[in-house]
Amino acid sequence: MNKRQRSITDRTSREAAAISSSHDPSSSHYSSEGGSTEEEEGMFTRSLCLSYGSISVMGRRRNMKDAVSLAKVDSYQFFAVYDGHGGSSVSNACRDRLHHLLEQEVEQWKLGGKGAVDWEKVMTACFTKMDEEVGGESGSTPADDDTDTNWGNTVGSSAVVVMVGQNEVVVANSGNSRAVLCRDGVATPLSRDHKPDLPDERERVEAAGGRVINWNGYRVLGVLATSRSIGDHYLKPYVISEPEVTISERTECCDFLVIASDGLWDVVTNECACQVVRRCLDAQTKRQLSEEMSGSSSAPANAAALLAQLALARGSKDNITIIVAELG
């Protein structure tokens, strides 16, 4: 790391410490949490995820439309970030329901005696059911903070879901949030942002009769800046909910995950995010931050706070939601 990078990281460490010591935990504008989980296996305990932390910052938006979900699904640790657009109704519905739908799909797969879980089929079925639910219910009732939003079928949400098992990491993504794995110090994206101008996404949209228009950035019909999402039924069949699914082997080389909405990724690269988190998880820096951040519960929570502060310092104009999960 050169002097300039070190200076940026040191500065954001101090700024994040100031925010952490002053924020109101009950406020919806700024919230964070940390924790750990482990799975019993035979006569010993093997960690699913050493520790994790998350943060949601409203940033320069008038309303918070992001949502985050942390849960246990079957023998996996479940992490998800939902980035709402048009309102918070669909992102909040996903937060409350999607992990339950996924649990049901996994259970049905196993009861059917189909062998090893086909994650692509299971995730696609889960996202489709969630999409159907918000189309029938959640899109019709506005949340208190979205009364000025045009409702109906015009509400949607990106969704990136990560399942951490003992031997694998499963990622399902629909939209422009992102999951990045740091493996042996190298940033490895586990999902792809569904931008409308991607050649295959543009081809799919146009084959369905839609258009991708450059209107303050490439957008489907000049409206939506992502070509996949849950909800947004007024843009179907051009915008689909079907996720892209990746399965990565979990080895001793896997260091940590960064899962975040585009409020982070618009202004911070994968490599920079991993550098900041790696520095925060370093033993020496971890002890230093423990003294400075009396309100934080874990190094991953501190790392998430640093990334949020860095995104704000770099001019992010969106809500920012980040999960950092240490794998070890």
N, C-alpha and C positions, 0 to 999 in steps of 0.2 A: 504494500500500500504506500503511495507516494505522500509527500507532505500535505498536498492540497486535500486529498481524500481523507487523511488523518484529521486535518483541521475541521472538515465538514462533519465527520463522525463525532469528534469531541464536542463541537458546538451543539449538535443536535442532542447529544447526551445531556448537556446542561439544560437545554430548553425543555426536553421531555421531563426532566426531574422537576422543573418548576411547575409544569402542567400537572404532573402526577400529584404533587403535594397540595395543589390548590383546587382541583376539580371536585365537584359535588357528585358522589357516586350515584345519587338518586336521579340525576339529570339524564334525560334521553339524548342530550346533545353530545355527551362524552361518557362512554361507559367502557369498562374493561374487566376482564376476569382471567384467572389462571387456575390450573389444576393439574392433576396427574391421574394416570390410570394404569392398571396392570392386570394381567390375565394369569390365572393359576393353570399350570400344566403339570400333571403328575405330582411328583414330590417336591417340585420347586416352582418358583414364581418367575415368569418371564414377562418382561415389560412390553406392553403393546405400544406405549408411547410414554417416554420418560416424564415429560411435563409439557404443558401447553398453556398458551395465553392468548387472549383476543382483545381487540379494541374496536370501538365504533365512534367515529367523529363526524359530526354534521358538517364541519368545514364551512365553506362559503355558500352552501345551499340554505334556502329558507326552511326546508323540512328534511327530516331524516327518512330516507327511503330504502336504505340498506337494512339487511337483517342478517343475523348470524345464528347458527345452530350447532350445538355440541351435544352428542348423545352416544349411547352404546346400541349398536345394531348387531344382533347375533354375536359372533365372537370378534367383531370389529369395532374400532373406535371411529365414530362418524363425525366429520367436520363439514360444514357447508357455509358458503357465503352467497347471499341473494342480493342482487342490485336492482331495485325497483325503478321503473320509469312510468310516468303518467300518474304516479301515486304510490303509496306504500301498501296498498291492499294485497296485491299478489305476493310481494316479497314477505310480508307478515304471514300470509296463508301458507307459503312454502316453509317458513320457519317452524310453524306449528304442526304441519301435517306431513311433509315429504318423508321424513325419517320413519314415521309410522307406516306409510305406504311401502317404503322400501323393506321394512321388517316383514310386512305381510307377504311381499313378493318373494323374499328369500325363504320364508317359512313354507309357502305354497310350493316352491321349487323343490325343496327337500322332501316334503310330504309326497310329492309326485314321483319320488324315486328316480329322478333324472340324473343323478350323479353329481359331479362337481358343478357348482353354480356357473352358468353362462352369464357373466356380468353384463355383457352388451345387451342381451335380451331382457334381463331383469331390470337394468337401469332404464332402458327404453320404455318398458311397460310402466315403470314407476313414474317417469316424467310425463308419459301420456296421460295417466290417470290424474296426476296433479294438474295438468293442463285442462283436462275435462272438468275437474272440480271448480277451478277458478273461473272457467267460462260459464258455468251454471250458477255459481253462487257468489264467490268473493268479488267478482267484478261489478256487482250491482249495488254494493253498500259501501259508501266512502268511509274512510277513517276520519277521526276528528280533525287531524292536521292536514287533510287533503280536500277540504270543502270547496276550494277554489279550482279543483281539477275537473276536467271534462271526463265524466265517468261512463260506464257501460263496458264495451269491449276494448277500450283504449288503454287499459292498464296491463302492464306486464312486468316480467322480471328475468334477468339473467340468473343462472344457477350453476355454481360449481360445487360438486359434491366429492368428498374424499373419504375413502374407507381404508383405514390403516389396520392391517392384520399382522400376524406374527411373521408371515413370509412374503407378503405382497402389499402393494399400495394400489388401490383401484380408484380411478378418477373418472367422473362423468361430468361433462361440461356442455352447457347450452347458453351461449351468449359471450360476453366479453370480460367476465371475471377470469381469474387465472390461478393455477396451482403450479408452484415451482419447487422442485426437490434439489437440495444441495447434497451432492454425492461426491465424497472425497474433495470437498472444497470447490466443486464445479457446479454452477447453476444449470439445472436441467428442467426445461418446461415440461410439465405433464399434461398440459391442455393447450388448445389452440384458440385464440380469440376469433370469434365468428364475425369478422368484418365483411360487410356486403361487397367490398371490392376484391376480395379474394377470388381468384379465377373460378374455382369450383363452386363457390357460394353464389357468385354472380350468375354463372351458367344455370344453376338450379333455380334461382329466382326468376330469371328470364324464361326458362323452359316452362315455368308455371304460369307465365303471362304477366309477370311483374317487371319492374324496372329499378335499376340502381342509379340514383341521381346524386350528383355532387352538389349538395346544398349545405354549405358550412360543414363539409366533410361528406363522405359517401354514405348514403342512407337509402333504405328500401322505400321506394315511392317518394323519396325526398323527405321522409319522416323519421324512420328509426335507424339508429346508427349500429344496430346489430342485426344479423340475418337469422338468428335463432334466439328463442326465448320461451318462457312459460307465460301463457296469456297472450295479449296483443291479438285477439281474435279478429279484429277488423283488418289485419294484414295477412291473414291466411288466404291461400296456401303458400304465400311467398315466404313468410316467416314461420319456421317450424320449431316444435319443442324438442324434437329428437336430439339426444345428446351424442357427442362423440366420447367414446370410452377407451381408456388406456389402462393397461395392467402392467405394473413394474415390479420386478423382484425386489424384496426388501432384504438387504444384506448389511453386514457390519459397516460397509462404506457409506450407508445412508445417514446423513447428519441430521437434517431437519427439513421441515416443509414450511413454505410461506404461501398462504392461501389468501387472496385479497380481491376486492372489487377494483374496477378500473380507476377509481380515485387515487390509488397508489400507482398502478402500472402506467397511467398516462404520463407520469413525470419521473418515475424511478425505474431503472432497468432491472432485469432479473439479476444481473451480476452485482449491481450496487446493493440491491436488497439483501442478497446473500452475504455480502461483505459486512454490512451493518449488523446483521443478525449474528454472524460468526464472531464478530468482535464482542458483541454483548454476551454471548454464551461462553466466551473465554473465561477461564477460572479467575484470573486476576481482575478483569473488568467486571465480572459478576460480583466479586466482593466489594468493589468500589461502588457499584450501583446499589447494592444492598444498603450501604450507608447513606447514600444520597436520596433513595426513593423509599422512604419508610412506608408509603402507602401501597407499594406493589408487592405481589405475592410470589412472583417467580421471575427467573431470567427471561423466559419466553414472553411473558407479559411486558417486561421492560423493553424487550426487543421490538414488540409490536408498537409500543408507545413511541420509540425512537423512529420507526419507519413512518408512523403517522405524522410526527412532527417534521420529518424530512420532506414528506409530500406537501405539507402545508407551506414549508419554507420555499419550496420550488414552485409554488403557485397553483397547486391543484385546486380546481374550482368545483369538485364533486364531493359527495359523501365519501368517506374513507373507512373501510372495514377490513381488518387484517387479523388472521390467525397465524400464530407461529407455533409449530409443534415439533418438539425435540424428539428425535428417533433414537439416536445413540447407536 
